[in-house]
Amino acid sequence: MTTIALIGAGPGLGAAVARRFGREGFDIALLSRSQEHLDRLAAELGKEGLSARGFAADVRDPQALTAALDDATSTLGPIEVLQYSPVPHKDFMKPVLQTAPADLQGPVEFSVFGPMTAVAQVLPGMRSLGRGTVLFVNGGSAVQPHPERAGTSIAFAAESAYAHMLHETLTADGIHVGQLIIPGAIRPGDPHTDPAVLAEALWTLHQDRGDFRHFASPMAT
């Protein structure tokens, strides 16, 4: 069986996606900055009969991210599904008139260089498999920029453009690229944004391999 790599794995959405794909037989590579956090989550999933391992890396460190994905492949097997969904830092969300060029370095490293590094690392394996899925998870500012959250609005827009170009380019290789937009917060118990509901939506994106962009709930205008 192949592997899903969850970049930005946490106890909410990441854990829910791990459970959803794990039920289908996927091995689970969990990536975030804290090995202790990852080991705890992997142990919880293991108690449920799922095969999960943690690989610590900061998405703003290309060498560490590449090494973590390489370790995941060596340990668990080829990565068929990559999900990029780390939570942005609060300091990326300054008002637009308080945002200087230097303030964009972190958001761009996080939302553009990070996914580009990850995709470049897993793409040869997906091509060898003859199939693959890359899932991008973004907030509403990816499609509706918010002047109070300038850094993420700018970086998410760039990430969306990159992901959309991948969607158009990789179809011929049997690789589907999709984006799930989650307007507002992830809320347990909400019919649209409960982690398990979102995990099911991401599984459907992987299975159906249809359009590029999907919304967890309607965007407010």
VOPAGU-2260 file (C-alpha; in pm, 1 decimal, decimal comma):
REM VOPAGU-2260
SITE   aa  ch    i         X         Y         Z
SITE  MET   A    0       0,0       0,0       0,0
SITE  THR   A    1     106,3     357,8     -56,9
SITE  THR   A    2     136,7     655,7     177,0
SITE  ILE   A    3     -38,4     984,3     243,1
SITE  ALA   A    4     193,5    1259,4     366,1
SITE  LEU   A    5      17,6    1521,7     578,5
SITE  ILE   A    6     219,8    1842,5     602,6
SITE  GLY   A    7      88,0    2041,8     895,5
SITE  ALA   A    8     -49,5    1738,1    1079,6
SITE  GLY   A    9    -232,2    1832,6    1396,0
SITE  PRO   A   10    -499,5    1696,0    1629,6
SITE  GLY   A   11    -785,6    1847,9    1429,0
SITE  LEU   A   12    -796,3    1831,1    1050,9
SITE  GLY   A   13    -469,9    1639,1    1015,8
SITE  ALA   A   14    -582,7    1364,3    1251,7
SITE  ALA   A   15    -922,1    1342,1    1082,4
SITE  VAL   A   16    -765,2    1309,1     737,0
SITE  ALA   A   17    -521,0    1049,9     870,8
SITE  ARG   A   18    -812,0     844,7    1001,4
SITE  ARG   A   19   -1011,1     878,1     678,8
SITE  PHE   A   20    -728,1     773,8     449,5
SITE  GLY   A   21    -598,5     521,1     700,6
SITE  ARG   A   22    -932,2     340,7     692,0
SITE  GLU   A   23    -873,1     294,0     320,4
SITE  GLY   A   24    -540,6     123,2     385,1
SITE  PHE   A   25    -298,2     414,0     342,8
SITE  ASP   A   26      10,8     438,3     558,1
SITE  ILE   A   27      30,2     783,1     715,2
SITE  ALA   A   28     332,3    1014,2     725,6
SITE  LEU   A   29     274,1    1299,6     970,9
SITE  LEU   A   30     484,1    1613,1     926,2
SITE  SER   A   31     506,8    1919,1    1149,0
SITE  ARG   A   32     777,1    2098,2    1346,1
SITE  SER   A   33     753,3    1903,2    1674,5
SITE  GLN   A   34     866,1    1540,3    1686,1
SITE  GLU   A   35     712,5    1502,3    2031,9
SITE  HIS   A   36     375,3    1619,9    1901,0
SITE  LEU   A   37     400,4    1388,3    1600,8
SITE  ASP   A   38     495,8    1087,2    1809,1
SITE  ARG   A   39     195,8    1144,2    2034,5
SITE  LEU   A   40     -41,8    1169,3    1739,2
SITE  ALA   A   41     111,2     864,8    1569,0
SITE  ALA   A   42      67,1     666,0    1891,0
SITE  GLU   A   43    -300,8     765,4    1911,4
SITE  LEU   A   44    -356,5     655,8    1553,0
SITE  GLY   A   45    -164,8     335,7    1614,5
SITE  LYS   A   46    -404,7     244,2    1895,1
SITE  GLU   A   47    -681,6     260,4    1633,6
SITE  GLY   A   48    -499,2      10,9    1414,3
SITE  LEU   A   49    -357,1     265,6    1170,9
SITE  SER   A   50       0,4     274,1    1042,4
SITE  ALA   A   51     138,1     623,0    1118,4
SITE  ARG   A   52     483,9     771,7    1174,0
SITE  GLY   A   53     598,3    1124,2    1246,9
SITE  PHE   A   54     873,2    1310,0    1060,1
SITE  ALA   A   55     962,4    1651,8    1200,5
SITE  ALA   A   56    1037,2    1940,8     965,4
SITE  ASP   A   57     975,8    2313,3     936,8
SITE  VAL   A   58     816,2    2392,9     599,4
SITE  ARG   A   59    1032,9    2707,4     584,3
SITE  ASP   A   60    1346,1    2489,0     585,9
SITE  PRO   A   61    1369,4    2327,6     239,8
SITE  GLN   A   62    1646,7    2084,1     334,7
SITE  ALA   A   63    1460,5    1962,6     643,5
SITE  LEU   A   64    1132,5    1926,6     452,5
SITE  THR   A   65    1299,0    1735,1     170,1
SITE  ALA   A   66    1475,9    1505,9     417,4
SITE  ALA   A   67    1153,5    1438,1     609,7
SITE  LEU   A   68     964,8    1341,7     295,2
SITE  ASP   A   69    1255,4    1123,0     184,6
SITE  ASP   A   70    1256,3     951,6     525,5
SITE  ALA   A   71     880,0     900,9     502,7
SITE  THR   A   72     914,6     733,4     163,3
SITE  SER   A   73    1199,5     511,7     282,2
SITE  THR   A   74    1011,9     411,9     597,3
SITE  LEU   A   75     651,2     377,6     480,4
SITE  GLY   A   76     663,6     347,1     103,0
SITE  PRO   A   77     588,9     568,2    -196,9
SITE  ILE   A   78     382,5     881,2    -134,6
SITE  GLU   A   79      66,7     868,5    -344,6
SITE  VAL   A   80    -114,2    1154,8    -171,3
SITE  LEU   A   81      38,2    1478,5     -44,8
SITE  GLN   A   82    -168,7    1721,9     160,9
SITE  TYR   A   83     -28,2    2067,7     229,8
SITE  SER   A   84    -221,3    2228,3     514,4
SITE  PRO   A   85       1,7    2387,0     780,9
SITE  VAL   A   86    -158,6    2663,7     987,1
SITE  PRO   A   87      -8,9    3008,2     910,5
SITE  HIS   A   88     165,7    3205,0    1182,4
SITE  LYS   A   89     -28,6    3488,8    1343,5
SITE  ASP   A   90     246,0    3737,1    1255,9
SITE  PHE   A   91     168,4    3680,1     885,8
SITE  MET   A   92    -165,4    3856,0     938,0
SITE  LYS   A   93     -87,1    4225,2     962,5
SITE  PRO   A   94    -309,2    4494,4     807,8
SITE  VAL   A   95    -207,2    4583,1     455,0
SITE  LEU   A   96     -86,2    4934,7     538,9
SITE  GLN   A   97     132,3    4793,3     816,0
SITE  THR   A   98     283,3    4527,7     589,9
SITE  ALA   A   99     629,1    4601,8     450,6
SITE  PRO   A  100     808,8    4400,6     182,4
SITE  ALA   A  101    1016,1    4224,8     449,8
SITE  ASP   A  102     695,3    4106,0     617,6
SITE  LEU   A  103     614,7    3893,0     312,0
SITE  GLN   A  104     926,1    3676,9     334,8
SITE  GLY   A  105     779,5    3445,0     598,4
SITE  PRO   A  106     437,6    3402,8     434,9
SITE  VAL   A  107     591,7    3335,2      92,4
SITE  GLU   A  108     838,3    3082,5     234,3
SITE  PHE   A  109     549,0    2915,9     416,6
SITE  SER   A  110     285,1    2914,2     142,3
SITE  VAL   A  111     488,3    2908,5    -180,1
SITE  PHE   A  112     840,8    2778,5    -126,9
SITE  GLY   A  113     717,7    2510,6     115,8
SITE  PRO   A  114     466,8    2347,5    -117,5
SITE  MET   A  115     699,3    2384,5    -415,1
SITE  THR   A  116     970,3    2199,5    -222,5
SITE  ALA   A  117     728,0    1927,1    -116,2
SITE  VAL   A  118     581,6    1873,5    -461,8
SITE  ALA   A  119     925,5    1856,9    -621,7
SITE  GLN   A  120    1023,1    1585,9    -372,7
SITE  VAL   A  121     716,4    1361,5    -415,7
SITE  LEU   A  122     650,5    1409,6    -785,9
SITE  PRO   A  123     904,2    1153,5    -916,1
SITE  GLY   A  124     750,0     886,0    -694,9
SITE  MET   A  125     398,4     969,3    -811,3
SITE  ARG   A  126     511,6     950,6   -1170,8
SITE  SER   A  127     666,6     610,5   -1102,4
SITE  LEU   A  128     336,0     493,2    -954,6
SITE  GLY   A  129     147,9     634,7   -1252,3
SITE  ARG   A  130     -92,7     813,8   -1018,4
SITE  GLY   A  131    -102,5    1063,4    -735,2
SITE  THR   A  132    -297,1    1339,7    -564,9
SITE  VAL   A  133    -180,6    1672,9    -425,8
SITE  LEU   A  134    -428,9    1846,1    -196,0
SITE  PHE   A  135    -396,9    2210,5     -93,9
SITE  VAL   A  136    -603,3    2336,1     200,1
SITE  ASN   A  137    -642,8    2712,4     233,5
SITE  GLY   A  138    -850,3    2970,8     413,9
SITE  GLY   A  139   -1091,5    3205,8     245,0
SITE  SER   A  140    -828,4    3477,6     193,8
SITE  ALA   A  141    -682,1    3258,5     -82,5
SITE  VAL   A  142    -972,6    3365,2    -305,2
SITE  GLN   A  143   -1103,5    3674,4    -124,5
SITE  PRO   A  144    -812,6    3885,2       6,1
SITE  HIS   A  145    -862,2    4042,6     346,7
SITE  PRO   A  146    -694,7    4380,6     416,2
SITE  GLU   A  147    -642,3    4290,1     781,9
SITE  ARG   A  148    -452,4    3971,7     687,5
SITE  ALA   A  149    -228,2    4095,8     409,8
SITE  GLY   A  150      56,1    3844,6     437,9
SITE  THR   A  151    -159,5    3536,0     412,4
SITE  SER   A  152    -382,9    3694,3     148,4
SITE  ILE   A  153     -85,6    3762,6     -78,1
SITE  ALA   A  154      90,9    3432,4     -11,1
SITE  PHE   A  155    -226,5    3221,1     -37,1
SITE  ALA   A  156    -304,7    3383,9    -372,0
SITE  ALA   A  157      41,1    3286,6    -497,0
SITE  GLU   A  158      -1,1    2934,1    -357,3
SITE  SER   A  159    -337,9    2906,9    -532,4
SITE  ALA   A  160    -188,1    3015,8    -863,8
SITE  TYR   A  161      90,9    2759,6    -829,3
SITE  ALA   A  162    -154,5    2483,5    -737,6
SITE  HIS   A  163    -385,2    2569,5   -1026,3
SITE  MET   A  164     -96,5    2552,6   -1272,2
SITE  LEU   A  165      -2,9    2212,0   -1130,7
SITE  HIS   A  166    -363,5    2099,1   -1176,9
SITE  GLU   A  167    -353,8    2189,8   -1543,6
SITE  THR   A  168      -6,3    2048,4   -1603,7
SITE  LEU   A  169      -5,9    1716,4   -1417,8
SITE  THR   A  170    -335,8    1570,3   -1535,2
SITE  ALA   A  171    -158,9    1405,1   -1826,6
SITE  ASP   A  172      62,5    1220,3   -1575,6
SITE  GLY   A  173    -236,2    1079,4   -1387,0
SITE  ILE   A  174    -177,1    1319,8   -1097,5
SITE  HIS   A  175    -470,4    1520,5    -964,8
SITE  VAL   A  176    -419,0    1853,3    -788,4
SITE  GLY   A  177    -708,7    1999,6    -592,9
SITE  GLN   A  178    -770,4    2280,9    -348,6
SITE  LEU   A  179   -1017,1    2291,4     -59,7
SITE  ILE   A  180   -1109,6    2639,6      61,0
SITE  ILE   A  181   -1230,8    2658,2     420,0
SITE  PRO   A  182   -1394,8    2997,5     484,3
SITE  GLY   A  183   -1357,1    3091,2     849,6
SITE  ALA   A  184   -1252,0    2854,6    1124,9
SITE  ILE   A  185   -1260,4    2476,8    1151,9
SITE  ARG   A  186   -1534,5    2406,2    1406,5
SITE  PRO   A  187   -1600,4    2064,6    1560,9
SITE  GLY   A  188   -1968,2    1982,0    1528,6
SITE  ASP   A  189   -2026,0    2225,2    1240,6
SITE  PRO   A  190   -2201,3    2055,3     946,7
SITE  HIS   A  191   -1955,4    2209,2     699,2
SITE  THR   A  192   -1627,2    2255,2     886,4
SITE  ASP   A  193   -1611,2    1973,6    1139,2
SITE  PRO   A  194   -1272,9    1800,7    1088,5
SITE  ALA   A  195   -1435,9    1469,5     996,3
SITE  VAL   A  196   -1658,6    1642,6     740,2
SITE  LEU   A  197   -1357,2    1816,9     586,8
SITE  ALA   A  198   -1164,3    1490,4     582,3
SITE  GLU   A  199   -1447,4    1328,7     389,4
SITE  ALA   A  200   -1441,7    1619,7     143,3
SITE  LEU   A  201   -1068,4    1571,3      91,3
SITE  TRP   A  202   -1115,0    1197,8      38,3
SITE  THR   A  203   -1379,2    1280,3    -223,8
SITE  LEU   A  204   -1138,3    1520,6    -397,0
SITE  HIS   A  205    -883,0    1240,2    -411,4
SITE  GLN   A  206   -1133,6     987,3    -540,3
SITE  ASP   A  207   -1335,4    1196,3    -786,5
SITE  ARG   A  208   -1037,6    1385,0    -936,5
SITE  GLY   A  209   -1263,5    1654,6   -1078,4
SITE  ASP   A  210   -1232,3    2032,1   -1074,8
SITE  PHE   A  211    -945,9    2215,7    -909,9
SITE  ARG   A  212   -1119,5    2427,3    -644,2
SITE  HIS   A  213   -1383,5    2325,2    -394,6
SITE  PHE   A  214   -1540,4    2515,1    -103,4
SITE  ALA   A  215   -1619,7    2362,2     234,7
SITE  SER   A  216   -1900,0    2617,0     274,8
SITE  PRO   A  217   -2021,2    2918,2      75,0
SITE  MET   A  218   -1805,3    3230,5      86,2
SITE  ALA   A  219   -1965,5    3540,3     237,5
SITE  THR   A  220   -1975,0    3831,8      -4,6
